[in-house]
Amino acid sequence: METSTLLVNASYVDPAIFELRPDYRALLLTVDGLVPGASNDASEALLHRAEASARLALQEQKVEALPHVAAWRAAYQDFGAKPNRTRNSLEALLRRGATGLPRVNRLTDIYNAISVLYQIPLGGEDLSKYSGPPRLMRATGEEPFDTTANGEAVVEYPEPGEVIWCDDDGVTCRRWNWRQGRRTQLRDETSSALFILDALDPVSTEALKAAAEELATHLTGLGPDITISDHLINKATLT
């Protein structure tokens, strides 16, 4: 726990991100002691809640018109991404949620469900695969991104100015919260995880914390010796 907490407490959001979106907040949650396991009744029930929530949200408006989704589409446009081509993770899940969210394993199922229920982008990473602390910054274009294309492992590079999460070895997630890399992705054997909860207005900091609290509540059931810590980053933490 101590190593994970120190790593995440050293996480960093570059001031250029707050110049782009002063309303941005990130809540990082570290979880140690996870016991891997397949989807179960508890994760299935949570997914059903999330799917019902998605259907309700989309009854009267299209997904791109939802205020929380629209905020991220605007943010993508601000750094040059095309939101119709590269959908943020929240929008992608909501589009699937109305007809059925994926079933992966209980860890992934839980964080996908919380993302939909609170309408926030939420990424899960294997913290043991990190090299140095997580950082959110605008790319130079030289940071390597370990991913797949047509079923083959490839290394790509972000566009200069693109918003990326990265560590000392390269990109961990491109376009803020669009696509995670292979190196740090959650695996069936993951026992130490990092969750990144993203917020833009109109999501309040209180709502962001509530999402993290419910996520933590569900994660505590995934092992007898779970330890959890959190770290909030906003514009005020830079001063």
C-alpha positions as CSV (number, residue, x, y, z in Angstrom):
1,M,0.0,0.0,0.0
2,E,2.7,2.5,0.9
3,T,4.5,2.2,-2.4
4,S,1.2,2.6,-4.3
5,T,0.2,5.6,-2.3
6,L,3.5,7.4,-2.7
7,L,3.4,6.8,-6.4
8,V,-0.1,8.2,-6.9
9,N,0.5,11.1,-4.5
10,A,3.3,12.1,-6.8
11,S,1.0,12.1,-9.8
12,Y,0.9,15.3,-11.8
13,V,-1.4,17.3,-14.0
14,D,0.4,19.8,-16.2
15,P,-0.7,23.4,-15.9
16,A,-1.4,23.4,-19.7
17,I,-4.3,21.0,-19.0
18,F,-5.9,23.6,-16.7
19,E,-5.3,26.3,-19.3
20,L,-7.3,24.1,-21.7
21,R,-10.0,23.2,-19.1
22,P,-9.9,25.1,-15.8
23,D,-12.8,23.0,-14.5
24,Y,-11.0,19.7,-14.8
25,R,-10.6,17.5,-11.8
26,A,-9.1,14.0,-11.4
27,L,-9.6,11.7,-8.5
28,L,-7.1,8.9,-8.4
29,L,-7.9,5.7,-6.4
30,T,-5.3,3.1,-5.6
31,V,-6.4,-0.4,-4.6
32,D,-4.1,-3.1,-3.2
33,G,-4.8,-6.7,-2.2
34,L,-7.2,-7.5,-5.1
35,V,-8.0,-11.2,-5.5
36,P,-8.7,-11.8,-9.2
37,G,-12.1,-13.4,-10.1
38,A,-14.6,-13.9,-12.8
39,S,-17.9,-11.9,-13.1
40,N,-20.2,-12.9,-10.3
41,D,-23.7,-12.1,-9.0
42,A,-22.7,-8.9,-7.4
43,S,-21.0,-7.5,-10.5
44,E,-23.9,-8.7,-12.6
45,A,-26.4,-6.8,-10.4
46,L,-24.3,-3.7,-10.6
47,L,-24.2,-3.9,-14.4
48,H,-27.9,-4.3,-14.6
49,R,-28.3,-1.1,-12.5
50,A,-26.0,0.7,-14.9
51,E,-27.8,-0.6,-18.0
52,A,-31.1,0.6,-16.6
53,S,-29.5,4.0,-15.8
54,A,-28.3,4.3,-19.4
55,R,-31.7,3.4,-20.9
56,L,-33.3,6.0,-18.7
57,A,-30.8,8.7,-19.6
58,L,-31.3,8.1,-23.3
59,Q,-35.1,8.0,-23.3
60,E,-35.4,11.7,-24.1
61,Q,-32.1,12.7,-25.7
62,K,-29.3,11.3,-27.8
63,V,-26.1,10.3,-26.0
64,E,-24.1,13.2,-27.4
65,A,-26.6,15.7,-26.0
66,L,-26.2,14.5,-22.4
67,P,-24.5,17.4,-20.6
68,H,-21.7,15.2,-19.1
69,V,-21.0,13.7,-22.6
70,A,-21.2,17.1,-24.3
71,A,-18.6,18.6,-22.0
72,W,-16.1,15.9,-23.0
73,R,-16.9,16.2,-26.7
74,A,-16.1,20.0,-26.4
75,A,-12.9,19.2,-24.5
76,Y,-11.8,16.8,-27.3
77,Q,-12.4,19.5,-29.9
78,D,-10.4,22.0,-27.8
79,F,-7.2,19.9,-28.3
80,G,-7.9,19.0,-31.9
81,A,-9.6,15.6,-31.6
82,K,-12.7,14.7,-33.5
83,P,-15.3,13.4,-31.0
84,N,-17.3,11.6,-33.7
85,R,-14.3,9.5,-34.6
86,T,-12.7,9.1,-31.1
87,R,-15.4,8.8,-28.5
88,N,-14.4,9.3,-24.9
89,S,-14.8,6.2,-22.7
90,L,-18.0,7.5,-21.1
91,E,-19.8,8.0,-24.4
92,A,-18.6,4.7,-25.7
93,L,-20.0,2.9,-22.6
94,L,-23.3,4.7,-22.6
95,R,-23.9,3.8,-26.2
96,R,-23.4,0.1,-25.2
97,G,-25.2,0.4,-21.9
98,A,-28.6,0.8,-23.4
99,T,-28.4,-2.6,-25.1
100,G,-25.9,-4.4,-22.8
101,L,-22.5,-3.6,-21.2
102,P,-19.6,-6.0,-21.7
103,R,-19.0,-8.7,-19.1
104,V,-15.2,-9.0,-18.6
105,N,-14.4,-9.9,-15.0
106,R,-15.7,-8.6,-11.7
107,L,-13.0,-5.9,-11.4
108,T,-13.6,-4.4,-14.9
109,D,-17.4,-4.9,-14.6
110,I,-17.5,-2.8,-11.4
111,Y,-15.6,0.2,-12.8
112,N,-17.5,0.2,-16.1
113,A,-20.8,0.2,-14.2
114,I,-19.7,3.1,-11.9
115,S,-18.7,5.1,-15.0
116,V,-22.2,4.7,-16.5
117,L,-24.0,5.2,-13.2
118,Y,-22.3,8.5,-12.5
119,Q,-21.7,9.5,-16.1
120,I,-18.0,10.1,-15.7
121,P,-15.0,8.7,-17.7
122,L,-13.3,6.1,-15.5
123,G,-10.1,4.2,-16.4
124,G,-8.6,1.2,-14.7
125,E,-4.9,0.4,-14.8
126,D,-2.5,-2.2,-13.4
127,L,-0.5,-0.1,-11.0
128,S,2.3,-2.7,-10.8
129,K,3.1,-2.0,-14.5
130,Y,3.7,1.7,-14.0
131,S,7.2,3.2,-14.3
132,G,7.1,6.4,-12.2
133,P,4.0,8.4,-11.3
134,P,1.0,9.0,-13.6
135,R,1.1,12.3,-15.4
136,L,-1.5,14.1,-17.5
137,M,0.0,16.4,-20.1
138,R,-0.1,17.6,-23.7
139,A,1.9,15.4,-25.9
140,T,5.1,16.3,-27.7
141,G,4.3,13.6,-30.2
142,E,7.4,11.5,-29.3
143,E,5.8,9.5,-26.4
144,P,5.5,5.8,-27.4
145,F,2.0,4.2,-27.0
146,D,1.9,0.4,-26.8
147,T,-1.3,-0.8,-28.5
148,T,-2.7,-3.2,-31.1
149,A,-3.8,-2.8,-34.7
150,N,-5.5,-5.6,-36.6
151,G,-4.7,-8.0,-33.8
152,E,-1.0,-7.2,-33.8
153,A,1.1,-5.4,-31.2
154,V,2.3,-2.0,-32.5
155,V,3.8,1.2,-31.1
156,E,2.0,4.4,-32.1
157,Y,2.6,8.0,-31.2
158,P,0.2,10.7,-30.2
159,E,-0.4,13.9,-32.1
160,P,1.5,16.9,-30.8
161,G,-0.7,18.8,-28.3
162,E,-2.9,15.7,-27.7
163,V,-3.9,15.3,-24.0
164,I,-2.4,12.1,-22.7
165,W,-1.9,10.2,-19.5
166,C,1.7,8.8,-19.3
167,D,4.5,7.6,-17.1
168,D,8.2,7.4,-17.5
169,D,7.9,4.7,-20.2
170,G,5.3,6.3,-22.4
171,V,1.6,6.8,-22.9
172,T,-0.8,4.9,-20.7
173,C,-4.0,6.5,-22.2
174,R,-4.5,8.5,-25.3
175,R,-6.8,11.5,-25.9
176,W,-7.4,12.0,-22.2
177,N,-9.7,9.0,-21.7
178,W,-10.1,7.5,-25.1
179,R,-7.9,4.4,-25.4
180,Q,-5.7,2.7,-22.8
181,G,-2.4,1.1,-23.7
182,R,-1.6,-2.6,-23.4
183,R,1.3,-2.3,-21.0
184,T,-0.7,-1.1,-18.0
185,Q,-4.1,-2.6,-18.8
186,L,-5.9,-4.5,-16.1
187,R,-5.4,-8.3,-16.4
188,D,-7.0,-11.3,-14.8
189,E,-4.0,-11.5,-12.4
190,T,-4.0,-7.8,-11.4
191,S,-3.7,-7.4,-7.6
192,S,-2.8,-3.7,-7.5
193,A,-4.9,-1.2,-9.5
194,L,-5.2,2.5,-10.2
195,F,-8.5,4.0,-11.1
196,I,-8.7,7.5,-12.7
197,L,-12.0,9.3,-12.3
198,D,-12.3,12.3,-14.6
199,A,-14.7,15.3,-14.1
200,L,-15.6,18.4,-16.1
201,D,-18.5,20.8,-15.3
202,P,-21.4,20.1,-14.8
203,V,-20.1,17.2,-12.7
204,S,-19.4,18.6,-9.2
205,T,-16.5,17.6,-7.0
206,E,-19.0,16.2,-4.6
207,A,-20.5,13.9,-7.3
208,L,-16.9,12.9,-8.3
209,K,-16.2,11.9,-4.7
210,A,-19.5,10.0,-4.4
211,A,-18.5,8.0,-7.5
212,A,-15.2,7.2,-5.9
213,E,-16.8,6.2,-2.7
214,E,-19.2,3.8,-4.3
215,L,-16.4,2.3,-6.4
216,A,-14.3,1.8,-3.2
217,T,-17.3,0.2,-1.5
218,H,-17.6,-2.4,-4.2
219,L,-13.9,-3.0,-4.5
220,T,-13.6,-3.8,-0.8
221,G,-15.4,-7.1,-1.5
222,L,-12.7,-8.3,-3.9
223,G,-10.3,-9.6,-1.3
224,P,-9.9,-10.0,2.5
225,D,-7.0,-7.5,2.8
226,I,-8.1,-4.7,0.5
227,T,-6.4,-1.3,1.1
228,I,-7.6,1.8,-0.7
229,S,-6.3,5.4,-0.9
230,D,-7.3,8.4,-3.0
231,H,-5.8,11.6,-4.3
232,L,-7.7,14.5,-5.7
233,I,-6.1,16.8,-8.3
234,N,-7.6,20.1,-9.4
235,K,-6.4,23.6,-10.4
236,A,-6.2,24.6,-6.7
237,T,-3.7,21.9,-5.9
238,L,-1.1,23.6,-8.2
239,T,-1.0,26.7,-6.0
